[in-house]
Amino acid sequence: MSDGRVDLYIDGPLPAKGVLSSVRLTVFGLSITSSWGNGHASVYRGLLRELHRRGVEVTFVEKDVLWYAANRDMPQADFARILLYRDRAGWEDLLSTELGRAELVLMGSYFPDGPALADRLAGCPGLQRLYYDIDTPITLGAFATEGGTAYLRADQLPTFDAVLSFTGGRALQELRERWGARRAVAFYCALDPETHRRTDPQEEFRCRLGYMGTYSPDRHAAWESLFLKPALRLPDRRFVLAGPQYPAVGLPANVVHLQHLPPA
């Protein structure tokens, strides 16, 4: 703590366990309860588990939507309170309680009610506010062409004390110089080593080549070149594709497609 405010530990290693004790962090994110088509879940789980170990009191808020409700692979957590809301009334009740108890708020990209939340946070001058962009290239592209995204307007970026970005390099400069971020720091992809670790091979996943990721049109050409074409050229070898939303096109018979692969 410094002058009654929470220091931002984003330029070096985390402090020792206990140093952050009593800090109350509330995270508003896409989803931590379901990894279905959602790479954010693994990032949040690893990050918040470690912050909990360091003494942070963590609350995670997400919107209760059908596609995640039907595919929850972590409905509860031993390292965080998880709060779900469904509608505007539930959202207002939750905000009135959580914004009054939190010392530090982190809003993640693709949070469904991001613009409304950012406006509310801007009206809480005593609260330290972070924006965590797990989708920086998408955000910057939308800022340039449309003035904002469904989860954040460009004019709201300067209202946060700092922007944590999955993307470093020139993106940080653009966040500061073009869009007015007070502070922009690279905060790269992470995972929980207790979940994502080396294990004994499982026969169902053995293959010549595997690819895991949600389908995205901007990755189609690379996916086709590096995965699909090799599978077509090696019909006697087994390939495994894991991830949702792929086009309804015929995959080769030697490709096994898993719509969802939970982190465990």
PAZAPA-4460 file (N, C-alpha, C; in steps of 0.05 Angstrom, whole numbers, plus 32768, in hexadecimal, padded with zeros to 4 digits):
% residues 264
    n_x    n_y    n_z   ca_x   ca_y   ca_z    c_x    c_y    c_z   seq   type   mol
   8011   7FE8   8000   8000   8000   8000   8012   8019   8000     1      M     A
   8008   802E   7FF4   8017   8047   7FF3   8003   805E   7FF4     2      S     A
   8005   806F   800A   7FF3   8085   800D   7FD6   807D   800B     3      D     A
   7FD0   8066   8016   7FB5   805C   8017   7FAB   804F   7FFD     4      G     A
   7FBD   804D   7FE9   7FB6   8041   7FCF   7FC6   8028   7FCB     5      R     A
   7FBC   8016   7FBA   7FC9   7FFD   7FB5   7FDE   8001   7F9F     6      V     A
   7FF7   7FF9   7FA5   800C   7FFB   7F90   8006   7FE7   7F7A     7      D     A
   800F   7FEE   7F62   800C   7FDC   7F4B   8025   7FCC   7F47     8      L     A
   8024   7FB2   7F4D   803B   7FA1   7F4B   803B   7F94   7F2F     9      Y     A
   8043   7FA4   7F1B   8042   7F9B   7EFF   805C   7F9F   7EF1    10      I     A
   8071   7FA7   7EFF   808A   7FAB   7EF2   809F   7F97   7EFB    11      D     A
   8098   7F84   7F0B   80AB   7F71   7F15   809D   7F5A   7F22    12      G     A
   80AC   7F49   7F31   80A0   7F32   7F3E   808C   7F3A   7F53    13      P     A
   8079   7F28   7F58   8065   7F2D   7F6D   8073   7F2E   7F88    14      L     A
   8069   7F3E   7F9A   8074   7F3F   7FB5   8070   7F24   7FC4    15      P     A
   807E   7F21   7FDA   807C   7F08   7FE9   8060   7F05   7FF4    16      A     A
   8059   7EEC   7FFA   803F   7EE5   8005   803A   7EF5   801E    17      K     A
   8022   7F01   801F   801A   7F10   8037   801D   7F2E   8033    18      G     A
   802F   7F37   8021   8033   7F53   801D   801A   7F61   8013    19      V     A
   800A   7F53   8003   7FF1   7F5E   7FF8   7FD9   7F57   8008    20      L     A
   7FDD   7F4C   8020   7FC6   7F44   8030   7FB4   7F5C   8036    21      S     A
   7F9B   7F57   8036   7F85   7F6A   803B   7F7E   7F7B   8022    22      S     A
   7F8D   7F78   800C   7F85   7F86   7FF4   7F6C   7F78   7FE8    23      V     A
   7F58   7F87   7FE2   7F3F   7F7C   7FD7   7F3E   7F83   7FB9    24      R     A
   7F40   7F6F   7FA8   7F40   7F72   7F8B   7F26   7F67   7F80    25      L     A
   7F18   7F76   7F70   7F01   7F6D   7F61   7F06   7F6E   7F44    26      T     A
   7F02   7F57   7F36   7F08   7F54   7F1A   7EED   7F51   7F0B    27      V     A
   7EE9   7F61   7EF6   7ED2   7F5E   7EE5   7EDC   7F53   7ECA    28      F     A
   7ED7   7F3A   7EC4   7EE2   7F2E   7EAD   7ECE   7F1E   7E9C    29      G     A
   7ED8   7F14   7E86   7EC6   7F05   7E73   7EBB   7EEC   7E81    30      L     A
   7ECC   7EDA   7E8A   7EC3   7EC3   7E99   7EDC   7EB5   7EA5    31      S     A
   7ED9   7EAD   7EBE   7EEC   7E9C   7ECB   7EE1   7E80   7ED0    32      I     A
   7EC6   7E7E   7ECF   7EB9   7E65   7ED5   7EBA   7E51   7EBE    33      T     A
   7EBD   7E5B   7EA5   7EBC   7E4B   7E8E   7ED2   7E52   7E7A    34      S     A
   7EE0   7E3D   7E71   7EF5   7E41   7E5D   7EEC   7E3B   7E41    35      S     A
   7ED1   7E38   7E3E   7EC6   7E31   7E23   7ECA   7E49   7E10    36      W     A
   7EDA   7E46   7DFC   7EE0   7E5B   7DE9   7EEB   7E74   7DF7    37      G     A
   7EF8   7E71   7E0D   7EFF   7E88   7E1E   7F1B   7E84   7E2A    38      N     A
   7F2F   7E8F   7E1C   7F4A   7E8D   7E26   7F4F   7E9E   7E3E    39      G     A
   7F3D   7EB1   7E44   7F40   7EC3   7E5B   7F3F   7EB2   7E75    40      H     A
   7F30   7E9D   7E75   7F2C   7E8D   7E8E   7F47   7E83   7E99    41      A     A
   7F57   7E78   7E88   7F71   7E6D   7E92   7F83   7E83   7E9D    42      S     A
   7F82   7E9A   7E90   7F93   7EB1   7E99   7F89   7EBA   7EB4    43      V     A
   7F6F   7EBE   7EB7   7F65   7EC8   7ED1   7F69   7EB4   7EE7    44      Y     A
   7F66   7E9A   7EE1   7F69   7E86   7EF6   7F85   7E85   7F01    45      R     A
   7F99   7E86   7EEF   7FB5   7E85   7EF8   7FBC   7E9F   7F07    46      G     A
   7FB5   7EB6   7EFC   7FBC   7ECF   7F09   7FAF   7ED3   7F24    47      L     A
   7F95   7ECD   7F26   7F86   7ED2   7F3F   7F8D   7EBE   7F54    48      L     A
   7F93   7EA5   7F4C   7F9C   7E91   7F5F   7FB6   7E9B   7F6D    49      R     A
   7FC9   7EA5   7F5D   7FE2   7EAE   7F68   7FDF   7EC7   7F79    50      E     A
   7FCE   7EDA   7F71   7FC8   7EF1   7F81   7FBC   7EE9   7F9C    51      L     A
   7FAA   7ED6   7F9C   7F9E   7ECC   7FB4   7FB4   7EC1   7FC7    52      H     A
   7FC7   7EB3   7FBC   7FDD   7EA8   7FCC   7FED   7EBF   7FD9    53      R     A
   7FEE   7ED5   7FCC   7FFD   7EEC   7FD6   7FED   7EFD   7FEA    54      R     A
   7FD5   7EF4   7FF0   7FC5   7F02   8004   7FAF   7F14   7FFA    55      G     A
   7FAB   7F15   7FDF   7F96   7F26   7FD4   7F7A   7F18   7FD8    56      V     A
   7F67   7F28   7FE0   7F4B   7F1E   7FE1   7F3E   7F23   7FC6    57      E     A
   7F39   7F0E   7FB7   7F30   7F10   7F9B   7F13   7F0B   7F98    58      V     A
   7F06   7F1C   7F89   7EEA   7F17   7F80   7EEA   7F19   7F61    59      T     A
   7EDC   7F06   7F54   7EDA   7F07   7F37   7EBC   7F09   7F30    60      F     A
   7EB6   7F1C   7F1F   7E9B   7F21   7F16   7E98   7F1B   7EF9    61      V     A
   7E84   7F0B   7EF1   7E7F   7F05   7ED5   7E61   7F04   7ED0    62      E     A
   7E5A   7F09   7EB7   7E3E   7F07   7EAF   7E36   7EEA   7EAB    63      K     A
   7E1F   7EE2   7EB5   7E16   7EC7   7EB2   7E07   7EC3   7E97    64      D     A
   7E16   7EB9   7E84   7E0B   7EB5   7E69   7E08   7E98   7E62    65      V     A
   7DF7   7E91   7E50   7DEF   7E75   7E4B   7E07   7E64   7E42    66      L     A
   7E17   7E6F   7E30   7E2D   7E5D   7E25   7E42   7E57   7E39    67      W     A
   7E47   7E68   7E4C   7E5A   7E61   7E62   7E4C   7E51   7E77    68      Y     A
   7E33   7E57   7E7D   7E25   7E47   7E92   7E23   7E2A   7E8A    69      A     A
   7E21   7E24   7E70   7E1F   7E08   7E66   7E3A   7DFA   7E65    70      A     A
   7E50   7E09   7E69   7E6A   7DFE   7E66   7E7D   7E07   7E7C    71      N     A
   7E73   7E06   7E94   7E84   7E0F   7EAB   7E96   7DF9   7EB5    72      R     A
   7EB0   7DFE   7EB2   7EC4   7DEA   7EBD   7ED1   7DF3   7ED6    73      D     A
   7EC9   7E0A   7EE1   7ED2   7E13   7EFB   7EBD   7E25   7F08    74      M     A
   7EA6   7E1A   7F10   7E91   7E2A   7F1B   7E97   7E38   7F35    75      P     A
   7EAB   7E2D   7F44   7EB3   7E39   7F5D   7ED2   7E39   7F5E    76      Q     A
   7EDD   7E4A   7F6F   7EFA   7E4B   7F72   7F01   7E4E   7F8F    77      A     A
   7F18   7E43   7F97   7F21   7E45   7FB2   7F33   7E5E   7FB6    78      D     A
   7F37   7E6D   7FA0   7F48   7E85   7FA2   7F39   7E9F   7F9D    79      F     A
   7F1F   7E9D   7F98   7F10   7EB6   7F92   7EF2   7EB2   7F97    80      A     A
   7EE5   7EC7   7F9F   7EC8   7EC8   7F9E   7EBF   7ECC   7F81    81      R     A
   7EAC   7EBD   7F78   7EA2   7EC0   7F5C   7E85   7EC9   7F5E    82      I     A
   7E80   7EE0   7F52   7E65   7EEB   7F52   7E5B   7EED   7F35    83      L     A
   7E42   7EE3   7F32   7E35   7EE3   7F18   7E1D   7EF6   7F19    84      L     A
   7E18   7F03   7F03   7E00   7F13   7F00   7DF3   7F0E   7EE5    85      Y     A
   7DD9   7F11   7EE3   7DCB   7F0A   7ECA   7DBF   7F22   7EBC    86      R     A
   7DB6   7F36   7ECB   7DA8   7F4C   7EBE   7DB0   7F67   7ECA    87      D     A
   7DA3   7F7C   7EC1   7DAB   7F97   7ECA   7DA6   7F9A   7EE8    88      R     A
   7D90   7F8F   7EF2   7D8A   7F92   7F0F   7DA0   7F84   7F1F    89      A     A
   7DA8   7F6C   7F17   7DBD   7F5E   7F26   7DD7   7F6C   7F24    90      G     A
   7DDC   7F79   7F0D   7DF5   7F88   7F08   7DF6   7FA0   7F1B    91      W     A
   7DE0   7FAF   7F1E   7DE0   7FC6   7F2F   7DE3   7FBF   7F4C    92      E     A
   7DD7   7FA9   7F55   7DD9   7FA1   7F70   7DF6   7F99   7F76    93      D     A
   7E02   7F8A   7F64   7E1D   7F81   7F68   7E31   7F98   7F69    94      L     A
   7E2E   7FAC   7F57   7E40   7FC2   7F56   7E3F   7FD3   7F70    95      L     A
   7E27   7FD7   7F7A   7E24   7FE7   7F92   7E32   7FDB   7FAA    96      S     A
   7E34   7FC0   7FAA   7E42   7FB2   7FC0   7E60   7FB1   7FBB    97      T     A
   7E68   7FA8   7FA3   7E84   7FA2   7F9D   7E95   7FBB   7F9B    98      E     A
   7E8B   7FCF   7F8F   7E9B   7FE8   7F8C   7EA0   7FF5   7FA7    99      L     A
   7E8F   7FEF   7FBA   7E92   7FFB   7FD4   7EA7   7FEC   7FE5   100      G     A
   7EAC   7FD3   7FDF   7EBF   7FC3   7FEF   7EDA   7FC0   7FE2   101      R     A
   7EDC   7FC4   7FC8   7EF6   7FBF   7FBA   7F09   7FD6   7FBE   102      A     A
   7F23   7FCF   7FBE   7F38   7FE3   7FBE   7F44   7FE6   7FA2   103      E     A
   7F43   7FD1   7F93   7F4F   7FD0   7F79   7F3C   7FC1   7F66   104      L     A
   7F36   7FCD   7F4F   7F24   7FC0   7F3C   7F33   7FBC   7F22   105      V     A
   7F31   7FA4   7F17   7F3C   7F9E   7EFD   7F26   7F96   7EEA   106      L     A
   7F23   7FA5   7ED4   7F0F   7F9E   7EC0   7F1D   7F92   7EA8   107      M     A
   7F14   7F7B   7E9F   7F21   7F6D   7E89   7F13   7F73   7E6E   108      G     A
   7F21   7F70   7E59   7F15   7F72   7E3E   7EFF   7F5D   7E3A   109      S     A
   7EEC   7F64   7E2A   7ED5   7F54   7E24   7EC2   7F50   7E3B   110      Y     A
   7EC6   7F5F   7E51   7EB1   7F5F   7E65   7E98   7F6A   7E59   111      F     A
   7E81   7F5C   7E5A   7E69   7F63   7E4A   7E5F   7F7F   7E50   112      P     A
   7E61   7F88   7E69   7E56   7FA3   7E70   7E6D   7FB6   7E76   113      D     A
   7E83   7FB3   7E67   7E9B   7FC3   7E6B   7E97   7FE1   7E69   114      G     A
   7E8A   7FEC   7E55   7E86   8009   7E53   7E77   8015   7E6B   115      P     A
   7E61   8007   7E74   7E52   8010   7E8B   7E63   800F   7EA4   116      A     A
   7E73   7FFA   7EA7   7E84   7FF7   7EBE   7E9A   800C   7EBF   117      L     A
   7EA6   8011   7EA8   7EBB   8026   7EA6   7EB1   8041   7EAE   118      A     A
   7E99   8048   7EA6   7E8D   8061   7EAE   7E88   8062   7ECC   119      D     A
   7E7F   804C   7ED8   7E7B   804C   7EF5   7E95   804E   7F03   120      R     A
   7EAA   8041   7EFA   7EC4   8042   7F07   7ED0   805E   7F06   121      L     A
   7ECB   806B   7EF0   7ED6   8087   7EED   7ECA   8099   7F02   122      A     A
   7EB3   8092   7F0D   7EA6   80A2   7F21   7EAE   809A   7F3E   123      G     A
   7EC2   8089   7F40   7ECC   8080   7F5A   7EE9   8088   7F5E   124      C     A
   7EEE   80A1   7F64   7F0A   80AC   7F64   7F1C   809F   7F78   125      P     A
   7F11   8093   7F8D   7F22   8087   7FA2   7F2A   806A   7F9C   126      G     A
   7F20   8060   7F85   7F25   8044   7F7E   7F3A   8042   7F69   127      L     A
   7F4D   802F   7F6D   7F61   802C   7F58   7F56   8019   7F43   128      Q     A
   7F5A   8020   7F29   7F4D   8013   7F13   7F62   800A   7EFF   129      R     A
   7F60   7FF0   7EF7   7F71   7FE5   7EE3   7F60   7FDA   7ECC   130      L     A
   7F6A   7FDD   7EB4   7F5D   7FD0   7E9D   7F70   7FBB   7E92   131      Y     A
   7F68   7FA3   7E90   7F78   7F8D   7E87   7F6F   7F84   7E6B   132      Y     A
   7F7F   7F8B   7E57   7F77   7F85   7E3C   7F84   7F6B   7E33   133      D     A
   7F75   7F56   7E32   7F7E   7F3C   7E28   7F7B   7F3A   7E0A   134      I     A
   7F71   7F50   7DFE   7F6B   7F50   7DE1   7F75   7F6B   7DD5   135      D     A
   7F8D   7F73   7DDC   7F96   7F8E   7DD4   7F94   7F94   7DB6   136      T     A
   7F9D   7F82   7DA4   7F9B   7F89   7D88   7F7E   7F8E   7D7E   137      P     A
   7F6C   7F7E   7D89   7F50   7F82   7D82   7F46   7F9D   7D8C   138      I     A
   7F4D   7FA3   7DA5   7F45   7FBD   7DB1   7F50   7FD4   7DA1   139      T     A
   7F6A   7FD4   7D9A   7F76   7FEA   7D8C   7F6A   7FED   7D70   140      L     A
   7F65   7FD7   7D63   7F58   7FD8   7D48   7F3D   7FE5   7D49   141      G     A
   7F2D   7FDD   7D5D   7F12   7FE8   7D60   7F13   8005   7D68   142      A     A
   7F26   800D   7D79   7F29   8029   7D81   7F2D   803A   7D68   143      F     A
   7F3F   8030   7D56   7F46   8040   7D3E   7F30   8042   7D2A   144      A     A
   7F20   802D   7D28   7F0B   802D   7D12   7EF0   8035   7D1C   145      T     A
   7EEA   802F   7D36   7ECF   8033   7D40   7ECD   8044   7D59   146      E     A
   7EE4   804C   7D64   7EE4   805C   7D7C   7EDF   804C   7D96   147      G     A
   7EDE   8032   7D93   7EDA   8022   7DAB   7ED2   8006   7DA4   148      G     A
   7ECF   7FF5   7DB9   7EC6   7FDA   7DB6   7EAC   7FD6   7DC6   149      T     A
   7EA1   7FBE   7DC5   7E89   7FB9   7DD5   7E90   7FB8   7DF3   150      A     A
   7EAA   7FB6   7DFA   7EB2   7FB4   7E16   7EC0   7FCC   7E20   151      Y     A
   7EC7   7FE0   7E10   7ED4   7FF8   7E19   7ED5   800D   7E03   152      L     A
   7ECE   8026   7E0A   7ED1   803C   7DF8   7EED   8047   7DFA   153      R     A
   7EF6   8053   7DE4   7F11   805E   7DE4   7F14   8074   7DF8   154      A     A
   7F00   8084   7DFC   7F02   809B   7E0E   7F03   8092   7E2B   155      D     A
   7EFC   8078   7E31   7EFD   806E   7E4C   7F18   8065   7E55   156      Q     A
   7F2A   8060   7E42   7F44   8054   7E49   7F54   8066   7E5D   157      L     A
   7F54   8081   7E59   7F63   8092   7E6C   7F58   8092   7E88   158      P     A
   7F40   8088   7E8D   7F34   8088   7EA8   7F40   8073   7EBA   159      T     A
   7F4F   8060   7EAE   7F5C   804B   7EBE   7F78   8054   7EC7   160      F     A
   7F80   804C   7EDF   7F9A   8053   7EE9   7FB0   8046   7ED9   161      D     A
   7FAB   802E   7ECE   7FBF   8020   7EBE   7FB1   800D   7EAB   162      A     A
   7FBD   8008   7E94   7FB4   7FF3   7E81   7FC8   7FDD   7E81   163      V     A
   7FBF   7FC5   7E86   7FD0   7FAD   7E84   7FCA   7FA0   7E69   164      L     A
   7FDE   7F9C   7E59   7FD9   7F93   7E3D   7FE7   7F78   7E37   165      S     A
   7FD8   7F66   7E2B   7FE3   7F4D   7E22   7FF9   7F52   7E0D   166      F     A
   7FF7   7F68   7DFF   8009   7F6E   7DE9   801C   7F84   7DF2   167      T     A
   8036   7F80   7DED   804A   7F94   7DF4   8053   7FA4   7DDC   168      G     A
   806B   7FAE   7DDC   8076   7FBC   7DC5   8068   7FD6   7DBE   169      G     A
   8063   7FD9   7DA4   8056   7FF3   7D9B   803A   7FF7   7DA5   170      R     A
   802D   7FE1   7DAD   8011   7FE3   7DB7   8011   7FF4   7DD0   171      A     A
   8025   7FF2   7DE1   8026   8001   7DFA   8028   801F   7DF4   172      L     A
   8039   8025   7DE0   803D   8041   7DD8   8023   804C   7DCD   173      Q     A
   8015   803C   7DBD   7FFB   8046   7DB1   7FE7   804A   7DC7   174      E     A
   7FE5   8038   7DDA   7FD2   803B   7DF0   7FD7   8055   7DFF   175      L     A
   7FF0   805C   7E03   7FF6   8075   7E12   7FF3   808E   7E00   176      R     A
   8000   808E   7DE9   8002   80A6   7DD9   7FEA   80AC   7DC8   177      E     A
   7FDC   8098   7DBF   7FC5   809D   7DAE   7FAB   809C   7DBD   178      R     A
   7FA9   808B   7DD2   7F90   8087   7DDF   7F90   8090   7DFC   179      W     A
   7FA6   809B   7E05   7FA6   80AA   7E1F   7FA8   8099   7E38   180      G     A
   7FB1   8080   7E35   7FB5   806F   7E4D   7FC9   807D   7E60   181      A     A
   7FC2   807F   7E7A   7FD4   808B   7E8D   7FEE   807A   7E90   182      R     A
   7FEB   8061   7E8F   8002   804F   7E91   7FFA   8035   7E82   183      R     A
   800C   802B   7E71   8007   8012   7E62   801F   7FFF   7E67   184      A     A
   8018   7FE8   7E70   802D   7FD4   7E78   8027   7FBA   7E6B   185      V     A
   803C   7FAC   7E60   8038   7F92   7E55   8033   7F7E   7E6C   186      A     A
   801D   7F6F   7E69   8016   7F5B   7E7D   800E   7F42   7E6E   187      F     A
   8021   7F32   7E67   801D   7F1D   7E52   800D   7F05   7E5C   188      Y     A
   8007   7EF4   7E49   7FF7   7EDC   7E4E   8003   7ECC   7E65   189      C     A
   7FF2   7EC0   7E75   7FFC   7EB0   7E8C   7FE9   7E98   7E8F   190      A     A
   7FF2   7E86   7EA0   7FE1   7E6F   7EA6   7FE8   7E64   7EC1   191      L     A
   7FD9   7E51   7ECB   7FDD   7E45   7EE5   7FEE   7E2C   7EE2   192      D     A
   8007   7E2C   7EEB   8018   7E15   7EE7   800E   7DFC   7EF6   193      P     A
   7FFC   7DFF   7F09   7FF1   7DE7   7F16   7FDD   7DD9   7F04   194      E     A
   7FD1   7DE7   7EF2   7FBE   7DDB   7EDF   7FCC   7DD4   7EC5   195      T     A
   7FDC   7DE7   7EBA   7FEA   7DE3   7EA1   8006   7DDA   7EA6   196      H     A
   800A   7DC0   7EA6   8024   7DB4   7EAD   8028   7D9B   7E9D   197      R     A
   8041   7D91   7E9D   8047   7D78   7E8F   803A   7D61   7E9E   198      R     A
   802D   7D4F   7E8F   8021   7D37   7E9A   8027   7D20   7E88   199      T     A
   801F   7D08   7E91   8022   7CF0   7E80   8010   7CF3   7E68   200      D     A
   8019   7CE9   7E50   8008   7CEB   7E38   7FED   7CDD   7E3B   201      P     A
   7FD9   7CE8   7E2F   7FBF   7CDB   7E2E   7FB9   7CD3   7E11   202      Q     A
   7FB1   7CBA   7E0D   7FAE   7CB0   7DF2   7F9B   7CC0   7DE0   203      E     A
   7F86   7CCB   7DED   7F72   7CD9   7DDC   7F7D   7CF2   7DD0   204      E     A
   7F94   7CFC   7DDB   7F9F   7D15   7DD0   7FB8   7D10   7DC0   205      F     A
   7FC1   7CF7   7DBD   7FD9   7CF2   7DAD   7FD4   7CF9   7D90   206      R     A
   7FE7   7D06   7D83   7FE4   7D0E   7D68   7FFE   7D17   7D5C   207      C     A
   7FFF   7D19   7D42   8017   7D24   7D34   8019   7D42   7D39   208      R     A
   8002   7D4F   7D39   8002   7D6C   7D3D   7FE7   7D74   7D4A   209      L     A
   7FE8   7D85   7D5E   7FCF   7D8F   7D6A   7FCE   7DAD   7D69   210      G     A
   7FB6   7DB7   7D69   7FB1   7DD4   7D6A   7F9A   7DDA   7D7D   211      Y     A
   7F9E   7DED   7D8F   7F89   7DF4   7DA2   7F84   7E12   7DA1   212      M     A
   7F6B   7E1A   7D9C   7F64   7E36   7D9C   7F48   7E3A   7D90   213      G     A
   7F3B   7E4E   7D9A   7F21   7E56   7D8F   7F24   7E60   7D72   214      T     A
   7F12   7E59   7D61   7F14   7E62   7D45   7F11   7E81   7D43   215      Y     A
   7F21   7E8D   7D32   7F1F   7EA9   7D2D   7F25   7EAE   7D0F   216      S     A
   7F15   7EBE   7D01   7F1A   7EC2   7CE5   7F36   7ECD   7CDF   217      P     A
   7F41   7EDE   7CF1   7F5B   7EEA   7CEB   7F72   7ED6   7CEF   218      D     A
   7F6C   7EBE   7CFA   7F80   7EA9   7CFC   7F7C   7E93   7CE8   219      R     A
   7F67   7E95   7CD7   7F5F   7E7F   7CC6   7F76   7E77   7CB3   220      H     A
   7F82   7E8B   7CA6   7F97   7E84   7C92   7FAE   7E76   7C9F   221      A     A
   7FB7   7E7F   7CB6   7FCD   7E71   7CC4   7FC5   7E55   7CCD   222      A     A
   7FAD   7E53   7CD8   7FA3   7E38   7CE1   7FA1   7E25   7CC9   223      W     A
   7F97   7E2F   7CB2   7F95   7E1E   7C9B   7FB0   7E15   7C91   224      E     A
   7FC3   7E28   7C90   7FDE   7E22   7C86   7FEE   7E0F   7C98   225      S     A
   7FED   7E14   7CB2   7FFE   7E06   7CC5   7FF2   7DED   7CD1   226      L     A
   7FD7   7DEB   7CD0   7FCA   7DD3   7CDB   7FBA   7DC3   7CC7   227      F     A
   7FA8   7DD0   7CB9   7F95   7DC1   7CA8   7FA4   7DB5   7C90   228      L     A
   7FB5   7DC4   7C82   7FC3   7DB9   7C6B   7FD5   7DA2   7C72   229      K     A
   7FE5   7DA4   7C88   7FF5   7D8D   7C90   7FE3   7D74   7C95   230      P     A
   7FCC   7D78   7CA1   7FBA   7D61   7CA6   7FB0   7D55   7C8C   231      A     A
   7FAB   7D65   7C78   7FA3   7D5B   7C5E   7FB9   7D4C   7C50   232      L     A
   7FD2   7D55   7C54   7FE9   7D48   7C47   7FF2   7D2F   7C55   233      R     A
   7FEA   7D2B   7C6D   7FF2   7D13   7C7D   7FD9   7D04   7C86   234      L     A
   7FCA   7CF8   7C74   7FB1   7CEC   7C7C   7FB4   7CD4   7C8E   235      P     A
   7FCC   7CC8   7C90   7FD0   7CB1   7CA2   7FD9   7CB9   7CBE   236      D     A
   7FDB   7CD3   7CC3   7FE3   7CDD   7CDD   7FCB   7CEA   7CEB   237      R     A
   7FCB   7CE8   7D06   7FB5   7CF3   7D16   7FBA   7D10   7D1E   238      R     A
   7FA7   7D21   7D1A   7FA8   7D3D   7D22   7F91   7D43   7D35   239      F     A
   7F96   7D55   7D49   7F82   7D5C   7D5C   7F7E   7D7A   7D5C   240      V     A
   7F65   7D83   7D59   7F5D   7D9F   7D59   7F4B   7DA3   7D71   241      L     A
   7F51   7DB6   7D83   7F40   7DBC   7D9A   7F38   7DD9   7D9A   242      A     A
   7F1E   7DDE   7D9B   7F14   7DF9   7D9C   7EF9   7DFC   7D8E   243      G     A
   7EE9   7E10   7D96   7ECE   7E13   7D8A   7ECE   7E27   7D73   244      P     A
   7EB7   7E29   7D66   7EB0   7E3E   7D53   7EBE   7E3A   7D38   245      Q     A
   7EC8   7E22   7D32   7ED5   7E1E   7D17   7EBF   7E1C   7D02   246      Y     A
   7EC5   7E24   7CEA   7EB1   7E23   7CD4   7EA7   7E07   7CD0   247      P     A
   7E8E   7E05   7CC7   7E82   7DEB   7CC2   7E8B   7DE0   7CA8   248      A     A
   7EA5   7DDB   7CA7   7EB1   7DCF   7C8E   7EBB   7DB4   7C95   249      V     A
   7EBD   7DA2   7C82   7EC5   7D87   7C87   7EE3   7D86   7C8D   250      G     A
   7EE9   7D7D   7CA6   7F05   7D79   7CAD   7F0D   7D5D   7CA3   251      L     A
   7F27   7D59   7C9D   7F30   7D3F   7C94   7F2A   7D2A   7CA9   252      P     A
   7F27   7D11   7CA0   7F20   7CFB   7CB3   7F36   7CF7   7CC8   253      A     A
   7F4E   7CFF   7CC3   7F63   7CFB   7CD6   7F66   7D11   7CEB   254      N     A
   7F53   7D24   7CEB   7F52   7D3A   7CFE   7F3C   7D35   7D13   255      V     A
   7F44   7D33   7D2C   7F31   7D31   7D42   7F2C   7D4D   7D4C   256      V     A
   7F12   7D55   7D4D   7F0B   7D70   7D56   7EFD   7D6F   7D70   257      H     A
   7F09   7D7C   7D85   7EFD   7D7E   7D9F   7EF2   7D9A   7DA2   258      L     A
   7ED8   7D9D   7DA5   7ECC   7DB8   7DA7   7ED5   7DC7   7DC0   259      Q     A
   7ED9   7DB9   7DD5   7EE1   7DC6   7DEF   7EF5   7DB4   7DFD   260      H     A
   7F0B   7DC1   7E06   7F1F   7DB3   7E15   7F25   7DC2   7E2E   261      L     A
   7F18   7DBA   7E45   7F1C   7DC9   7E5E   7F3A   7DC9   7E66   262      P     A
   7F43   7DDD   7E75   7F5F   7DDE   7E7C   7F69   7DC6   7E8B   263      P     A
   7F58   7DB9   7E9B   7F61   7DA1   7EAA   7F68   7D8A   7E97   264      A     A
***
